[in-house]
Amino acid sequence: MTQNAPGNDYPLSEVPMHARKGLASTAMVLLGFTFFTATMFAGGKLGVAFGFAEMMAVIIVGNLLLGLYAAGLGYIAFKSGLNSVLMGRFCFGEVGSKLSDLILGFTQIGWYAWGTATAAVVIGKYFDLNEATVLGLMVLFGLGFCATAYIGYRGLEILSYIAVPAMMLLLMLSMWVATAKVGGFEGLLSVVPTGSLDWSTAITLVFGTFVSGATQATNWTRFSRSARVAVLASLIGFFIGNGLMVLIGAYGAIVYQQPDVVEVLLLQGFAMAAMAMLLLNIWSTQDNTIYNFAVAGCNLLRTGRRKTVTLGGAVIGTLLALLGMYDMLVPYLILLGTVIPPIGGVIMADFFYRWRGHYPRLADARLPAFNWPGLAAYGVGTVAAFSSPWVAPLVGIAAAALTYVIVTGMLGARRVSAPLQDL
C-alpha cells in the first residue's frame, strides 16, 4: 500500500486540499480525544484545594493557555498540511527528527497502555472478575480499541460523532444530579476547601495533563480546510473539551470526594450509564492515541504502512498494560509535562522565525541530517522545564522557542522560503 492510498492518511506527506475537513468534523475528533478520564483527576485535585469561584478561574486560565498552544500548532498544521513529527524534520533535521518521533511515540503508547488497563480494571472491579479475566479484557480492549484508528481519520470521525454527544449528555446529567445534591449553586459556593495548591502548581496540573496531546493534535488539524477551522477546532477541543473534563473531576471531588465520573455515576445510581461512559470515554481517546503513535512510527521508520504500525503499536500497548501500566499514571504525567512541550516551542519558533510562516514542500526540501540549533533548543527547554519552580510546561515552551531564535539568529540560519503551492 502506498502512503497516499485511501484511508492511509498521508503519513509521510502533506494533506492535499481535496482531503481537508470542515469545523464540525475536526472539532468532533478533537473533542473525542480530549474527553479522557485521566484529565478528571487533575480536576479532582483542584476541587478540594480552591473555593468554587477561584477554581473556575484556574480552570479557565489553564485551559485557555492549553487551547492557545494547540491553536498555534494547529495553524501551522493547516498552513503546511503536516503533523508535528513531519514538522520535526524541518526543526530537528532528517535524522534528528527521530528524537521527537521516539519521544512522542513513547508517550502515546504509554497512554494507550494506561487506558487499556484502566478499562479492564474498572470493569473487573464492578463485576468482581478474577485476575485472569481482567488480563483477558486487557488483551481484548488493547486490540479492539485500535479498530477505528486502523481505518484512519474517517474511523476516528465516526466514533467521535457517536461518542461525544452521548458522553456530553451523561456528563450534563451527572452535573445536574451533583448540583442538586450539594444544594445548588449556593451550596457549591459555600464548600470549604480541604486541601491546598498554589496557582503555579494548579496551572501546571491543568496545562500539563494534556499538553502532550495538544502537541500531537496536528495529526488532525492538518486536515483543516482553513486557518479558522484549525484554530477554532483546537480551542473547542482543548479549551472547552479539556476544560469540561477538569470541571467534571472537580465537581466529583467537591460533592462525592471522587473525581472519576465513572465512579460518580455509580454513586448516583447510573450503573449501566457508568459502564457506557467508561468505554466511550476511553475508546474515543485510545483510537486517537494509537493513531498518534502510528504517525510517529511511520516517520521514525520512514514507512507509509500506517495501518501496520497501528497494529504493532496496539500489541506493544497491550503488553505494557499487562505489565502494570495502570499504577504508573502520576509519574508518567509529570514526565509528559516536562519532555513534550519544548518540542512545540521549537516547532513554532522554527516555522515563524526561520521559515517566515511557509515551509517548502517536504519532498523538495533539502534538509540537513541534524539541525543543531533545534536540538540544542529542545535540550535547553527540557532542562528549564525540569528545574523550573513555576509552570514547568510553559517555561519549557518559552525557553525552547527563545533559545532557537537566538541560536538561529547568531548562526545566520534564518531563511526565506517560497510559499507552498496548492496542496
C-alpha positions as CSV (number, residue, x, y, z in Angstrom):
1,M,0.0,0.0,0.0
2,T,1.3,3.4,-0.9
3,Q,1.4,6.2,1.7
4,N,-1.3,8.1,-0.2
5,A,-3.7,5.2,-0.6
6,P,-7.3,5.9,0.5
7,G,-7.6,5.6,4.3
8,N,-3.8,5.7,4.9
9,D,-4.0,9.4,5.8
10,Y,-0.8,10.7,4.2
11,P,1.7,9.6,7.0
12,L,4.8,11.0,5.2
13,S,3.5,13.9,3.1
14,E,1.3,17.0,3.2
15,V,-2.5,16.5,3.3
16,P,-3.9,17.8,-0.1
17,M,-6.7,20.3,-0.1
18,H,-9.2,17.9,-1.6
19,A,-8.8,15.7,1.6
20,R,-9.4,18.6,4.0
21,K,-12.3,18.7,6.5
22,G,-14.6,21.3,8.0
23,L,-15.0,22.6,11.5
24,A,-17.6,20.1,12.7
25,S,-15.5,17.1,11.7
26,T,-12.2,18.4,13.1
27,A,-13.7,19.7,16.3
28,M,-15.6,16.5,16.9
29,V,-12.5,14.4,16.5
30,L,-10.5,16.6,18.9
31,L,-13.4,16.5,21.5
32,G,-13.3,12.7,21.3
33,F,-9.6,12.9,22.0
34,T,-9.8,15.4,25.0
35,F,-12.8,13.7,26.7
36,F,-10.5,11.5,28.8
37,T,-10.8,10.0,32.3
38,A,-7.3,10.8,33.4
39,T,-7.9,14.6,33.0
40,M,-10.6,14.4,35.6
41,F,-8.1,13.5,38.3
42,A,-6.4,16.9,37.8
43,G,-9.8,18.5,38.3
44,G,-10.3,16.4,41.5
45,K,-7.1,18.0,43.0
46,L,-8.5,21.5,42.2
47,G,-11.9,20.7,43.6
48,V,-10.6,20.1,47.1
49,A,-8.0,22.9,47.0
50,F,-9.9,26.0,46.0
51,G,-13.2,27.7,46.6
52,F,-15.6,27.3,43.6
53,A,-15.0,30.8,42.1
54,E,-11.2,30.6,42.3
55,M,-11.3,27.0,41.0
56,M,-13.2,28.2,37.9
57,A,-10.6,30.9,37.3
58,V,-7.8,28.3,37.4
59,I,-9.7,26.0,35.0
60,I,-10.3,28.9,32.6
61,V,-6.8,30.2,32.6
62,G,-5.1,26.8,32.4
63,N,-7.2,25.5,29.6
64,L,-7.1,28.8,27.7
65,L,-3.3,28.6,27.7
66,L,-3.6,25.0,26.6
67,G,-6.1,25.9,23.8
68,L,-3.9,28.7,22.5
69,Y,-0.9,26.4,22.4
70,A,-2.8,23.8,20.5
71,A,-4.2,26.5,18.2
72,G,-0.7,27.9,17.4
73,L,0.4,24.4,16.3
74,G,-3.0,23.9,14.6
75,Y,-2.4,27.0,12.4
76,I,1.0,25.7,11.3
77,A,-0.6,22.3,10.6
78,F,-3.2,23.9,8.3
79,K,-0.6,26.1,6.5
80,S,1.7,23.2,5.9
81,G,-0.5,20.2,5.8
82,L,2.0,18.5,8.0
83,N,1.8,17.0,11.5
84,S,4.3,17.6,14.4
85,V,6.6,14.7,13.6
86,L,6.9,15.8,9.9
87,M,7.5,19.4,11.1
88,G,10.2,17.9,13.2
89,R,12.3,17.2,10.0
90,F,12.5,21.0,9.5
91,C,13.4,22.0,13.0
92,F,15.5,18.9,14.1
93,G,16.8,17.6,10.7
94,E,16.1,14.4,8.8
95,V,17.9,12.2,11.3
96,G,17.4,14.5,14.3
97,S,13.7,14.3,13.9
98,K,13.8,10.7,15.0
99,L,14.3,12.1,18.6
100,S,10.8,13.7,18.5
101,D,9.4,10.5,16.9
102,L,10.7,8.4,19.8
103,I,9.6,10.9,22.5
104,L,6.1,11.4,21.0
105,G,5.6,7.8,20.1
106,F,6.7,6.6,23.6
107,T,4.3,9.0,25.4
108,Q,1.3,7.9,23.3
109,I,2.0,4.2,23.7
110,G,2.1,4.8,27.4
111,W,-1.2,6.5,27.3
112,Y,-2.6,3.6,25.3
113,A,-1.4,1.1,27.8
114,W,-2.8,3.1,30.7
115,G,-6.2,3.5,29.1
116,T,-6.4,-0.2,28.1
117,A,-5.5,-1.3,31.6
118,T,-8.0,1.2,33.2
119,A,-10.9,0.0,31.2
120,A,-10.2,-3.6,32.1
121,V,-9.5,-3.0,35.8
122,V,-12.6,-0.8,36.4
123,I,-14.9,-3.3,34.7
124,G,-13.2,-6.1,36.6
125,K,-13.9,-4.3,39.9
126,Y,-17.5,-3.6,39.1
127,F,-18.4,-7.2,38.0
128,D,-16.0,-8.7,40.6
129,L,-14.0,-10.6,37.9
130,N,-10.9,-12.7,38.7
131,E,-7.4,-11.6,37.7
132,A,-7.2,-13.9,34.7
133,T,-10.4,-12.5,33.3
134,V,-9.2,-8.9,33.8
135,L,-6.0,-9.7,31.9
136,G,-8.1,-11.2,29.2
137,L,-10.1,-8.0,29.0
138,M,-6.8,-6.0,28.6
139,V,-6.0,-8.1,25.6
140,L,-9.5,-7.7,24.2
141,F,-9.5,-3.9,24.7
142,G,-5.9,-3.4,23.6
143,L,-6.6,-5.0,20.2
144,G,-10.2,-3.7,19.9
145,F,-9.6,0.0,20.7
146,C,-7.3,0.3,17.7
147,A,-10.0,-0.7,15.2
148,T,-11.2,2.9,14.4
149,A,-7.6,4.1,14.3
150,Y,-6.8,1.3,11.8
151,I,-9.5,2.7,9.5
152,G,-7.9,6.2,9.8
153,Y,-9.3,9.7,10.2
154,R,-12.7,8.5,9.0
155,G,-12.9,5.9,11.7
156,L,-12.0,8.4,14.4
157,E,-14.6,10.8,13.0
158,I,-17.4,8.2,13.0
159,L,-16.7,7.1,16.6
160,S,-16.5,10.8,17.8
161,Y,-19.9,11.6,16.3
162,I,-21.4,8.8,18.3
163,A,-19.3,9.1,21.5
164,V,-19.1,12.8,22.0
165,P,-22.9,13.6,22.1
166,A,-23.6,10.5,24.3
167,M,-20.8,11.5,26.7
168,M,-22.0,15.1,26.8
169,L,-25.5,14.0,27.7
170,L,-24.2,11.8,30.5
171,L,-21.9,14.5,31.8
172,M,-24.7,17.1,31.9
173,L,-27.0,14.6,33.7
174,S,-24.3,13.8,36.3
175,M,-23.5,17.5,36.9
176,W,-27.2,18.3,37.4
177,V,-27.6,15.5,39.9
178,A,-24.4,16.5,41.7
179,T,-25.5,20.2,41.9
180,A,-28.9,19.2,43.4
181,K,-27.1,17.0,46.0
182,V,-24.8,19.8,47.1
183,G,-27.6,22.3,47.5
184,G,-27.5,24.2,44.2
185,F,-25.1,26.9,43.2
186,E,-25.2,28.4,46.7
187,G,-24.1,25.1,48.1
188,L,-21.1,25.0,45.7
189,L,-20.0,28.5,46.7
190,S,-20.2,27.6,50.4
191,V,-18.0,24.5,50.1
192,V,-14.8,25.0,52.2
193,P,-11.6,23.6,50.6
194,T,-9.9,20.8,52.5
195,G,-6.6,20.8,50.6
196,S,-4.2,23.5,49.3
197,L,-2.5,24.3,46.0
198,D,-0.7,27.4,44.8
199,W,-1.7,28.9,41.5
200,S,1.5,27.8,39.8
201,T,1.1,24.2,40.7
202,A,-2.6,24.3,39.8
203,I,-1.9,25.8,36.3
204,T,0.8,23.2,35.8
205,L,-1.6,20.5,36.6
206,V,-4.3,21.7,34.2
207,F,-1.9,22.6,31.4
208,G,0.5,19.7,31.8
209,T,-2.1,16.9,32.0
210,F,-2.9,17.0,28.2
211,V,-0.1,19.1,26.7
212,S,1.3,16.0,25.1
213,G,-2.0,15.6,23.3
214,A,-2.1,19.2,22.2
215,T,1.4,18.9,20.7
216,Q,0.2,16.0,18.6
217,A,-3.3,17.4,17.7
218,T,-1.7,18.5,14.4
219,N,-2.4,14.9,13.3
220,W,-6.0,16.1,12.8
221,T,-5.7,19.9,12.4
222,R,-3.6,19.3,9.3
223,F,-6.8,18.1,7.8
224,S,-8.4,21.5,8.4
225,R,-9.9,23.3,5.4
226,S,-8.9,26.8,6.6
227,A,-6.9,28.5,9.3
228,R,-10.2,29.4,11.0
229,V,-11.2,25.7,11.2
230,A,-7.8,24.7,12.6
231,V,-7.7,27.4,15.3
232,L,-11.4,27.1,16.4
233,A,-11.3,23.3,16.4
234,S,-8.2,23.5,18.6
235,L,-9.9,25.9,21.0
236,I,-13.1,23.8,21.1
237,G,-11.1,20.6,21.8
238,F,-8.6,21.9,24.3
239,F,-10.2,24.9,25.9
240,I,-13.7,23.7,26.1
241,G,-13.3,19.9,25.9
242,N,-10.4,19.5,28.2
243,G,-11.8,22.3,30.5
244,L,-15.1,20.4,30.8
245,M,-13.2,17.2,31.9
246,V,-11.3,19.2,34.5
247,L,-14.6,20.7,35.8
248,I,-16.3,17.4,35.9
249,G,-13.4,16.0,38.0
250,A,-13.6,19.0,40.4
251,Y,-17.4,18.6,40.7
252,G,-17.0,14.9,41.7
253,A,-14.3,15.7,44.2
254,I,-16.4,18.5,45.8
255,V,-19.7,16.6,46.0
256,Y,-18.7,12.9,46.2
257,Q,-14.9,13.1,47.1
258,Q,-14.4,11.2,43.9
259,P,-13.0,12.8,40.7
260,D,-13.7,9.9,38.3
261,V,-17.0,10.4,36.5
262,V,-17.5,6.7,36.2
263,E,-17.3,6.2,39.9
264,V,-19.6,9.3,40.4
265,L,-22.2,7.8,38.0
266,L,-22.1,4.6,40.0
267,L,-22.6,6.6,43.2
268,Q,-25.5,8.3,41.6
269,G,-27.2,5.0,40.7
270,F,-26.5,5.1,36.9
271,A,-24.6,1.8,36.7
272,M,-25.2,1.0,33.0
273,A,-24.6,4.6,32.1
274,A,-21.3,4.4,34.0
275,M,-20.1,1.4,32.1
276,A,-21.1,3.0,28.8
277,M,-19.3,6.2,29.8
278,L,-16.2,4.3,30.7
279,L,-16.0,2.5,27.3
280,L,-16.9,5.6,25.2
281,N,-14.6,7.9,27.2
282,I,-11.6,5.6,26.9
283,W,-12.2,4.3,23.4
284,S,-12.6,7.8,21.9
285,T,-9.2,8.7,23.3
286,Q,-7.5,5.4,22.7
287,D,-8.0,5.4,19.0
288,N,-6.6,8.9,18.7
289,T,-3.7,7.9,20.9
290,I,-2.7,4.8,18.9
291,Y,-3.2,6.9,15.7
292,N,-0.6,9.4,17.1
293,F,1.8,6.5,17.8
294,A,1.4,5.2,14.2
295,V,2.1,8.6,12.7
296,A,5.3,9.0,14.8
297,G,6.3,5.4,14.0
298,C,5.8,6.0,10.2
299,N,8.2,9.0,10.3
300,L,10.7,7.1,12.5
301,L,10.8,4.1,10.2
302,R,10.1,6.1,7.0
303,T,7.3,3.8,6.0
304,G,3.9,4.6,4.6
305,R,2.4,1.5,6.2
306,R,0.3,3.3,8.8
307,K,-2.1,0.5,9.4
308,T,0.7,-2.0,10.1
309,V,2.3,0.4,12.5
310,T,-1.1,0.9,14.2
311,L,-1.5,-2.8,14.9
312,G,2.1,-3.1,16.1
313,G,1.5,-0.2,18.5
314,A,-1.6,-1.8,19.8
315,V,0.3,-5.0,20.6
316,I,3.0,-3.1,22.4
317,G,0.5,-1.0,24.4
318,T,-1.4,-4.2,25.4
319,L,1.8,-5.8,26.6
320,L,2.6,-2.7,28.7
321,A,-0.9,-2.8,30.1
322,L,-0.4,-6.4,31.2
323,L,2.9,-5.4,32.8
324,G,1.2,-2.9,35.2
325,M,1.0,0.5,33.5
326,Y,-2.2,1.1,35.5
327,D,-0.2,2.0,38.6
328,M,2.2,4.5,36.9
329,L,-0.1,7.4,35.9
330,V,1.2,10.1,38.2
331,P,4.9,9.9,37.4
332,Y,4.0,9.4,33.8
333,L,2.0,12.7,33.7
334,I,4.9,14.6,35.3
335,L,7.3,13.2,32.7
336,L,4.9,14.2,29.8
337,G,4.5,17.7,31.1
338,T,8.3,18.2,31.0
339,V,9.7,16.5,27.9
340,I,6.9,17.1,25.4
341,P,6.1,20.9,25.5
342,P,9.6,22.1,24.3
343,I,9.1,20.2,21.0
344,G,6.1,22.5,20.3
345,G,8.2,25.6,21.3
346,V,10.9,24.6,18.8
347,I,8.4,23.9,16.0
348,M,6.7,27.3,16.4
349,A,9.9,29.2,16.5
350,D,11.2,27.3,13.5
351,F,8.1,27.9,11.4
352,F,7.5,31.6,12.2
353,Y,11.1,32.8,12.6
354,R,13.3,30.6,10.4
355,W,10.8,29.8,7.7
356,R,8.8,33.0,8.0
357,G,5.5,31.2,8.0
358,H,5.9,29.0,4.9
359,Y,7.6,25.6,4.7
360,P,8.7,24.4,1.3
361,R,7.2,21.1,0.1
362,L,8.7,18.3,2.2
363,A,9.7,16.3,-0.9
364,D,11.6,19.3,-2.3
365,A,13.2,20.5,0.9
366,R,17.0,20.0,1.3
367,L,17.3,19.4,5.0
368,P,20.4,18.5,7.0
369,A,20.7,15.3,8.9
370,F,20.8,17.3,12.1
371,N,19.6,20.8,12.7
372,W,21.7,21.5,15.8
373,P,20.0,24.8,16.8
374,G,16.7,22.9,17.1
375,L,18.2,20.0,19.1
376,A,20.1,22.4,21.4
377,A,16.9,24.5,21.9
378,Y,15.0,21.3,22.8
379,G,17.6,20.4,25.3
380,V,17.6,23.8,26.9
381,G,13.8,23.8,27.1
382,T,13.7,20.4,28.7
383,V,16.3,21.3,31.3
384,A,14.5,24.6,32.0
385,A,11.2,22.7,32.5
386,F,12.7,20.1,34.8
387,S,14.3,22.8,37.0
388,S,11.5,25.4,37.0
389,P,9.7,26.1,40.2
390,W,7.0,27.8,38.2
391,V,4.7,26.4,35.4
392,A,7.1,23.9,34.0
393,P,5.4,23.2,30.6
394,L,5.1,26.9,29.8
395,V,8.7,27.5,30.9
396,G,9.8,24.6,28.6
397,I,8.0,26.0,25.6
398,A,9.2,29.6,26.1
399,A,12.8,28.6,26.8
400,A,13.0,26.3,23.8
401,A,11.5,28.9,21.4
402,L,13.7,31.7,22.7
403,T,16.8,29.6,22.5
404,Y,16.0,28.6,19.0
405,V,15.5,32.1,17.8
406,I,18.7,33.3,19.5
407,V,20.9,30.5,18.2
408,T,19.4,30.6,14.7
409,G,19.9,34.3,14.5
410,M,23.5,34.1,15.7
411,L,24.3,31.4,13.1
412,G,22.6,33.4,10.3
413,A,20.4,30.3,9.5
414,R,17.2,32.2,9.0
415,R,15.9,31.9,5.5
416,V,13.1,32.9,3.2
417,S,11.1,30.1,1.6
418,A,8.6,30.3,-1.2
419,P,5.0,29.7,-0.2
420,L,3.6,26.3,-0.7
421,Q,1.8,25.7,-3.9
422,D,-1.8,24.4,-3.7
423,L,-1.6,21.1,-1.9
